[in-house]
């Protein structure tokens, strides 16, 4: 899921607003939650490091996961140092946090493919043999027991 965090500073009022949005469909971003903080408090927490910053941002109603918090912390260095910066947008895609696995074809896989290729065609007689069973349900509507007969 792609997320966008928009940080807005209102220096006159001393408020930092964080708007969390999420991409619900490709190209369609929907606002999820908005939270306001005392700007000076968050700025001081940022200067103290990641743990203090995370502690000042996280609340009961807004609790970003660790990866999102790290991204917010790392992306907002200039935002908190520069007094004239009033907006910051941080984008996070949780697919980037999954470990990347490389696919290697091994000899065992090739042997299985050969076996499947050899047995790939089902003959007409085999189909008739498989389909020869009686498919009639054994349960009768007038039977009121809990189990099938």
N, C-alpha and C positions, 0 to 999 in steps of 0.2 A: 504494500500500500504506500502510495506517495503522500507525503505530508508537507505542508508549508506552514512555517511559523513566521508571522509578521510581527516585528517588534516596533512599536511607535513610542517615541519620546514626546511628552508634552512638558517642555522645560518650564514654562510659566506656571503650570499647576503642580509640577514635580511628580508627574505620574508616568509610569512605564506600562504600556498596554501590550499584551501578547494575544494575538489572534491565531488560533490553531485551525487550519483548514485541511481537508483531505480530498484526494481525487477519487470520486465515487465511480466514475466511468472515465475512459480515456478522454481527456480534454475538459471534463466537467469537475470543477473544484467547488466543494461545498464547505462553508464555515461550520466548525464543530463547537468551538468553545472560545470565550474571550475572558481574560483575567487581567486585573489591574494591580499594580504594585507601587509602593513609594520608590521613586526613581533613585534617590540618594541611597536608600537601603540596599537596593540591588547593585548599584555601582560600587559601593563599598564591599559588598559580598564578592563581586567579581574580582576586585583587587586582591582579596584574600585567597582566592583559588577556587578550583572546581567544586570541592565539597561545600564550601560556604555558599557558592553561587547556586548549586543544586538545592541546598537547604532553603534558600530565599525564594526560589521559583516554585518548588513543589508545594502543592496544597492538597487538601482532601479532594477538591473538585478538579484539579489539574495536576496530573502526576505523570510527566513524560518518562518514558523508559530511559535507561542509562545511555543507550546509543544516541538517542535524540538529545539528551542533556549534554553529552560530550560535543555533539555537532553544534548545539547552541553556544556552548562555552567557547569552542575554538573559533567559531564564525563571528563572534561578537566583540573581538578584541578592539578593533578600530571604532566600533559603534559606541562603546563605553568611554574610550579615551578621547574621542573627538566630540566636543560639545556641540558642533554644528550639525552632526549627523542626527537626523530625526527618524529615519526609517531603515529597517533592515529586514530582508526576507531570507529565511534559511529554509532550504528544501532538503527533505530527507526521504529516501526510498529504502524501505526495509528489505528489499531484495538484495541490496548491496551488503547487508550484514550476514547473509547466508554464506557458508563456506563454499568455495568453488571446487567442484570435483571434476577431475579430468577422466575421460572415458578411454580406456585402453582395451582393444580387442585381444583376447588371449587365445591360446591354442585350444583350450577346452571349449570356448564359445564356437570356434570353427567346427569342431567335431560335432557339436550339437546341431549346428546348421546343416551339416552333411546328412545326419540322421533324419532331420525333418524334411530335407529335400527328397531323400529316398522314399520316405513313407508319406509324402505329401498328397499323392492321389489316392482317393478312396474309390474302390471298385464298386460297381453296381451291386454285386452280390453282398458285399459288406454292408451297404446301405440298407438293403432289404432285410438282412439279418438283424441289424440294429432296430429297424422300424417294425419288426414282426411282433413285438410285445403288445399286449392288449392295454390300451390307454384308458379304458373305461374306469371312471371313478368308483371306488368301492364304498363310498359313503352314500347312504340313502337319506333323502330328506325327512322321512318319517322317523328316522332314528334320532332320539333326543339325548343320546349319550354324549359325553364330553370328548370322546376319542373316536377317530375313524376306525372302521372295521378292517 
